[in-house]
Amino acid sequence: MLKLFTIRDNGVHEVSSSVSQETLQEASWIDAQAPDAAERELLNALLPEDLPESSAVEEIESSARFFTDANGVHVHSLFLSNGDGRPRTVTVAFILQTQRLITLRQSDCADFGLFRTRAEKGQVEVAGPAQLLVALLEQKVGNLADVIEDTHRKLDHISHQVLEQGGDLQAAIGGLARVENLNGKVRLCLMDTERAISFLQRHAKPWPEMQQTCQEIMRDVETLMSHTTFLFEKINYLMDYTQGFINIHQNQIIKIFSIVSVVLLPPTLIASIYGMNFNYIPELKWLLGYPWAIGLMIVSAVAPYLYFKRKGWL
C-alpha cells in the first residue's frame, strides 16, 4: 500500500488521487507499507538503485542501518508497535532525497497514524523532506515518552498491590515481567533513535535547518533514557520484594509442616513401641494399658507444642 503526501505552506497534505508514476514524481513523502511487486516497481523507477529488501531493512549493524548511496541518505529506525497486544519493534526504512522522503515498512505503526492525524489538523510544520524525517523521529520520541508515563502508572499500581494490599503475588510477577519487556523495547527504540539522530547530524549537512531539531531530540532522548533506567531499577526492586515475600510465605508453610512433624514424632515413637509383636510386654495384660498408651501419646504431643509456643516459634 502506497500513501502519497505533498509539502506546501509548511504543512503535510495527503494526495487523494490514484497512485501513478506522475503522482509519485510530484509527492514529497511516499509512505510504502508492505508494497507489492507492482508498487515496488513504481518506486524503483524513482531510484537509481532498487529498494532494499525486507531482510536488508531488518539488519542490526550500524553499517547496514545507516548509510548513504546513490538513492540518498538511508536511516533504518526501530519503532514501537503494539498492534497485537504485545509490544514489538518494527523497522522502518527512510530514504531521504533532495526532493522527497520515502518510508518503507512491512507492518502498521501507530506513530505514522498519529503523525498523519496531526498533519490533517495542521499541527505539523515542515518545510521539506529533511524536516519531515526529523518530525517523524520527533513523533516517535513523543510517543515513547507517553509509553514511559503509562509504564510508570502500571508500576505504581503493581507497587500498591504488592507493598500495601498484599494481593496476588503471582499475578504481580507476571505484570512486572510484561512491564520489564515493554520498558526494554522502549529503551531499544530510544537507543536506536539516538544513533539515527547522530548519523543525521553527521551526514545530512545539505539540510542545516534540521540540526537544531536534532539537538532537541537528542536532549529528550537522554532524559527518557535516564527515566527508563529508573524504571528498570524500580522493576528489579519490586521483583526482588515480591519473590522475597513469596519465599517468606513458603518458609512459613514449611515451618508449619516441620513443627507438626516434630510434635507428632514422640506419639509415633510410643505407638511404635507398643505396637511391637513381642510376647512379653509388661503392659500387654494390663487393664489400663490402652488408656496409658493413649495418655502418653497425648502428653508427648502437647509438651513440644507448649514448648514451641513458649519460645514464640508458632
N, C-alpha and C positions, 0 to 999 in steps of 0.2 A: 504494500500500500504506500502510495506517494502522496504527501501533502505539500503544497507549494505556497510560499509566502513572499510578499514583497515588502520592502522597507521604503516608506515615504512619510514625510512630515514627522520624522523621528519616531515613527510607530511601525509595528509589525502587523501586516494585514494579510489574511488568507486569500488565496486566489480561488475563486469559485468555479472557474472554467475547467474544462476537461484537461487531463494531462496529455501534452503533446511535446514534440521537440521544440516548438516555438515558445510555449509557456515555460518549459524548463529553462530555456535560454534567458527569459525575462525574470525568472524567480531569483530573489535574493537569499532565500532559505529553502532547501529541499529536504524534507524530513521523510526518510525511507524506513518503513517498519516492515521487516521480513519481505523484501521485494522479491517478486517472482522473476522468471527468466526474461520476460518481455520488459519489465521495469528496469532490470539491471542493464539490459541492452540500451535503453534510453539514456540511462545515467552514464554508461560507458562512452556514449557519443560526446559527452561534455568534458571528458577527462583524457589527457594524453595516455594514461595507463588505466587498466581495468580496476574496478572497485575491489577492495580486499575481500577475501572470503571470510566466512564466519570463524574458521579456525585461526586465521591471522588476527582477527579483531580480538579474540579471547586471549592472545598471548600476554603473559605477565611481565616479560622482561622489558626494561625501560627502552632498550634499543628497538623493540618491536612495537611498543605502545606510543612512543613519542618520537617523531622523526619528520623530516621534510623530504619531498621528492618532486617530481615533475607535476604531480597533481596539486601540490600545495603543502600546507602545514597540517600534519596528522596528529591528532590527540585522541587516544582511546581511553575513555574515562569510565570508572565504575559508578553506577547509580543504584540507589537502594530501591528495591521493589518488594511489595507485599501483596501482590495480586492474589495468590493462592492461600493467603492466611499465614504464610510462613515467610520471614524475611530472607531475601536472597539478593544477590548483586547482579545487575545487568550491565554488560559492557556496551557503551555507545561510542561509535567511531565518528569523530568530527574531521571533516576535510575543509580547511579554511583556504579559500582562494580570494583573489582581489575583488572579484565581482559577486561571489556567492559563498554560502556556507552549506555544506552537505552533511547531514547526520544519518548514520546507518545503525540500526539496531534490530534485534531479532524478536523482541517482545515489547509489550506495552510498558510504559514507565510513568508513574504518577507525576514526576517533575515536569514532563513535557505537557501533560494535560493541564497542570496548574499554570504553566507558563503561557499556554495558548489562551486560557481563560483570562489571565491578567492582560494579555495583549489585546484581547477583544474589548476589555474595559478601558483601554488606553493607559494602563499602569506601567507599561514598558516603554522606555525611551532609549532608542539605539539609532546610531547614525550610519552604521554599515555592518557588514558580516562579522568583522572582528569584535565589535561591541556586542553583537548578538551572541557570539560564542561565549564571551565573558558573562553576559547576562544569564545564559543558561547555566553556567557553572555557579553563578551567584544564587540562582533559584535553587540549585542543588544544595548548596550550603545552608540556605534558609530553611529548606525542608528538613535537612539533617538536624538543624537546631530545634525544630519543632519535635522531631522524634526523640531527641535527648530530653526535652522537657517532659514529654509523655513517659519516657523511661523513668525519669525521676519520680513522677507521680506513682507509677507502678511500684517502685521500690518503697516509697512511703507507705503505700497500702500493705505491702508484704511485711514491712518493718512493724507496722501497727499490729498486724495479725500475729506475728511471731513473738514480739517483745512484750506486748501488752495483753493480748487476748489469749495467747496460747492456743491458737487454732490448729487446723490440720497441718502438721509439720511436713508430711509427705507432699501435700499439695503446694506448700510453700517452697520446698526444694525444687519441684517442677517449675513453679513460677520464676524462681531465681535462675534456673537453667535457661529458660526462654529469654529472660531479660539479659542475661550474660551473652547469649548468642546474638541478640539484636544489637547490644552495645558493641560487640566485636565487629559486626557488619558495618555499623556507623563509623567506627574508628578506621576500618579499612577504607571506606569511601572518603573519609577526611584525609587520610594519608595519600590516597591516590589524587585527590584534588590538589593537595599541596605540591605534589610532583608535577601535575599538569600546569598549574599556575607558574611554577618555577620555570618550566620549559617554555611557556609562552613569553615570559619576561625576557628570556634569553634569545628566542628565535623569532618573535613577532615584532621586530623593530620597525617594519614598514607601517605599523599601526600604533603610533605613540599615544593615541587617545585612550587606549585600554590599560596603560601602565598604572595609572592611579587607582582604577578599579581593582586591578590585580593586587595591588598592595593592600587595599582594604579587605579583599577576600582573604589574603594571607593572614592578616591580623585576626579576622573572625575564625579562621581555621585553627590558629594557635590557641585561641580562647576555648573553642569547642574541644580540642584535643585534651586540654587540661581538665575539662569537665568530664570527659569520658574516662580519664584516669581516676578521678574522684569516684565515679560510678563503679568502676571495677573494684576499687578498694572497699566501697560500701557493700557491693555484692559479695565479695570474699568474706567480709565481716559477718554478714547475715548468714551466709552459707556455713561458716565455722560455728556460729552461735546455734543455728538450727541443728546441725549434726551433733554438736555437743549436748544440746537439750535432748535429742533422741537417744544418745548414749546414756544420759542420766536416767531416762525412763527405762531403758533396757537393763541398766545396772540395778535399778530398784526391783525390777521383776526377778532378776537373777538372785538378788539378795533375799527376796521372799522365799524363793524355792530353796535356797541354801539353809535358811533358818528352819523352814518346815522339815527339811531332811535331817537337820541336827536334832530337832525336837522329837521326831519320830524314831530316831536311831535307838535310844535306850529301850522304849517299849518293844521295838523289834527284837532287840537282844534278849529281853526277858521272855518274849513269846518263843523265840528260837530255843532257849534253854529248856523251857517246859514242854517243848514240842519234840524233844529227842526221844527216841524209842528204846530207852533202857528199862530193864525190868525193875531195878532198884533205884527209885527216885523217892526221897523222903516224903514229899508231899503227895505222892501218887494216890495213896489210900486215905488221904486226909479229907475230912468232910468240908473244911473251909479252904481247900486248895485252890479251887477255881476263883472264889472272891479274892483270895490272897494274890493270885497272879494278876487279876484284873486291877486290883488296887495298886500293886507295884507298877504296872504299866502306866496307870493314870498319874501317879506321883512322879515317875521318871519323865513323863512328858510335860507336866505342869512346871516342874522345877527349872528346866532350862528356859522355858518360856518366861517365867518370872525373872530369871537372872538376866536374860536379854532385855526385858522391859526395864529393869532397874538400870542397866547400863545405857539405855537410850538408843539401842540398836533397832528398835521397832518403831 
